[in-house]
Amino acid sequence: MNQKYLAFVPFIIGVYLLLISLHLIKYNNFIIFITIIFIALLILIYKLNLNNRIEKIMLKSVITNSIYEIEIDNQKYYFIGFRIIGKENNEGKIDYNSELQLAIDTIRRNKERHLKIAIVTLLDPSPGSAIIFYAKKDNDYESFRNETILTKNMIESIAPHITLEPVELKTDTVFPIPKLLGSVSYGGYVGQMKYDIKANRVVIGEYDIELGNIIDATELPVGIRSNDVFRHIGIFGSTGSGKSNTAAIIADELYKKGFDVIILDWHGEYKNLLPKFNLYNNKNYLVLNPINMDDLTTMDITELIGDVLELTEPQKFILYLGLEALNQMKEFSFKSLLQIISANIPDNTYMQRDIKFALIRKIIMIFSGLGEKLFSSESGYTYLDLGEKLRGGNIIDLSFIRNIKLRKLYGLMILKFLLEYVIETKNRDRKIFIIIEEAQNYFSQVNTVINRALQEIRKFNVGLCIISQSPSNVDQEVIKNTSIKIIHSIKSNVDKKVIADSISLEKEEIQILDKLDVGEALLVAPNLRKETLIKVKKVA
């Protein structure tokens, strides 16, 4: 019974009072009449409430019987589908799409909802649309059902000419589709696109390291394969764009899979991101012993020091002679190196003398003080010792070395030691992953020693992750040799061009690189058919 009939009650009472005033009806009869009306009113109200309660119970039962539990990519979801039915009336043509769009706008602004919503429009067998609610099974079943009822009622309230009728789902399709569609064909809801880029044309392959979710309506999880890290990773982006968090996620997952992870931490950021890792800093730094190496490695160390100190070719030759003498003596110290260069290297001409003393000045600047403690033949690790020590998860905090040239040399020497260890031992059963922050300090265009080693270590189960805020200052061959690229926000046009050239980005993809928010990135990986935008999750 409709509530509009209640309007007749005051009308009847008014008519009855008029008849009493005209003395056509007795007052006692009026009291009896009012009592009857009151009882009838109570019965009517009770019946209306009862009908509402019955309707709610029936709706709850229908919703309960229409919920599906479906597994997609090893994740279970609750699904329910409603066909969209338009109500007929005599008011003329109804704009169902505008009503539905208004309802969707209202729901979309609700930040506390757990339901995901999809609208499906099919042309066959006849045009029609349906709306689907779904959520991960992590949510409580009762909560999913209650939120479904609440959302359904909200849509029908905002869109009064639309009814949502629960229907059976076809679960043998890629996405569960209702078997019956409603009479309203939804023309499509066009929201404001965050990025002016073609659809994330990505085919998700298998992965065992989850990085985050795709930035699109599906928000599907996405990641990389651990076996692909041996083909090296490049993470690029401006300061504060989320590079270290991304690297920490990869490091943590590989560590759990049995990799030995070594992080050359330029700024000292990883101790808070990976608290379970071994930490080497100013309190327990690693002392290196560059002696006990063959002639080729002595030349390589000369090249490393020469690169850091910007030595001329004559200065490199004098340094090589000094290091070779120390190698034969099987001892190394700052004082002994200076003594050999000063006393044993001839300086018969003014030119030789100038070259030698210019070299000594540069060596004193870097090896005095802390530098003398970091390199020692008495207490330092050889490259074999260092390779064995750095098992498990390791963070080598370089930030305590304030002299930038010394920090760069120390980091380069550790990297060189590790690469020498890998090539010497040829242990294919051991998996090593090395993360190098501020990679432009290690992989410059003039540093051929490290660049050459990169090409040799793939076959020894060693993966490198190079991280840089300035990819234009990194050797371009190094960037091209990284099969996985994770590009966070990049502001410099020069850096954007370098990245674009390395992976053949389209124009609209290049334009979004400086618009990415913190944690957002463009992912290129062998398990993905095409580069795709992702939102990287926070490291646990």
MOSULPE-V862412 format. One record per pair of residues at least 12 apart in sequence whose ideal C-beta (glycine too) atoms are under 6 Angstrom apart, sorted by the first residue. I is the first residue (numbers start at 1). J is the second residue. Records with the same first field share a line. If there is no record, write none. Layout:
BEGIN
I: J + J
END
This chain:
BEGIN
16: 33
62: 166
63: 145 + 148 + 149
66: 80 + 166
67: 80
68: 169
70: 171 + 176
76: 137
77: 134 + 136
78: 135 + 144
79: 134 + 176
80: 133 + 148
81: 130 + 132 + 167 + 169 + 178
82: 131 + 164 + 165 + 166
83: 130 + 165 + 167 + 178 + 180 + 181 + 182
84: 129 + 182 + 184
85: 163 + 165 + 182 + 183
86: 183 + 184
87: 161
94: 161
96: 184
97: 187
99: 159 + 162
100: 159 + 186
101: 189
102: 158
103: 155 + 158 + 159
104: 189
106: 158
114: 135 + 139
115: 133 + 135 + 147 + 151
116: 134
117: 133
118: 132
119: 131 + 186
120: 177
121: 185 + 186
122: 181
127: 185
128: 181 + 182 + 185
129: 184 + 185 + 186
130: 178 + 181
133: 148
152: 164
167: 180
195: 512
196: 508
197: 508 + 509 + 512
200: 214 + 216 + 532 + 533
201: 530
202: 528 + 530 + 532
203: 529
205: 527
207: 223 + 224 + 225 + 527
208: 226
209: 223 + 224 + 226 + 253
210: 223
211: 223 + 536
212: 534 + 535 + 536 + 537
213: 535
214: 532 + 534
215: 533 + 535
222: 534
224: 484 + 525
225: 527
226: 257
228: 484 + 526
229: 433 + 463
230: 458 + 463
231: 483
232: 464 + 482
233: 465 + 482 + 484
234: 466 + 479 + 482 + 485
235: 247 + 467 + 486
236: 468 + 471 + 487
237: 488 + 489
238: 469 + 489 + 491
239: 469
241: 488 + 489
242: 488 + 518 + 519 + 536
243: 467 + 488
244: 269
245: 539
246: 486 + 536
247: 435 + 465 + 467
248: 273 + 274 + 539
249: 539
254: 433
255: 393
259: 431 + 433
260: 391 + 432
261: 393 + 433
262: 390 + 394 + 434
263: 395 + 435
264: 396 + 411 + 436
265: 395 + 397 + 437
266: 398 + 437 + 438
267: 399
268: 397 + 399
270: 395
271: 395
273: 539
277: 393 + 395
278: 394
279: 395
280: 396
281: 397 + 400
282: 400
287: 376 + 379 + 380
288: 375 + 380 + 413
289: 377 + 380 + 382
290: 332
291: 327 + 330 + 332 + 377
292: 382
298: 323 + 324 + 327
300: 449
302: 316 + 319 + 320
303: 449
304: 412 + 449
307: 447
308: 405 + 408 + 409
309: 362
314: 355
315: 355 + 359
318: 345 + 356 + 359
321: 345
322: 337 + 340 + 341
325: 340
331: 377
332: 377
334: 367 + 372
366: 405 + 406
371: 406
374: 410
383: 417 + 420 + 421
386: 417
387: 421
398: 411
408: 441
412: 442
419: 453
422: 457 + 460 + 462
428: 461
431: 461
432: 462
433: 463
434: 464
435: 465
436: 466
437: 467
439: 466 + 467 + 468 + 474
440: 468 + 470 + 473 + 474
443: 474 + 475 + 478
445: 475
451: 475
471: 495 + 498 + 499
472: 494 + 495 + 498
479: 502
480: 502
483: 526
484: 525
485: 524
486: 521 + 523
487: 499 + 521 + 522
488: 521
489: 516
490: 513
491: 514
496: 510 + 513
503: 524
519: 535 + 536
520: 535
521: 534 + 536
END
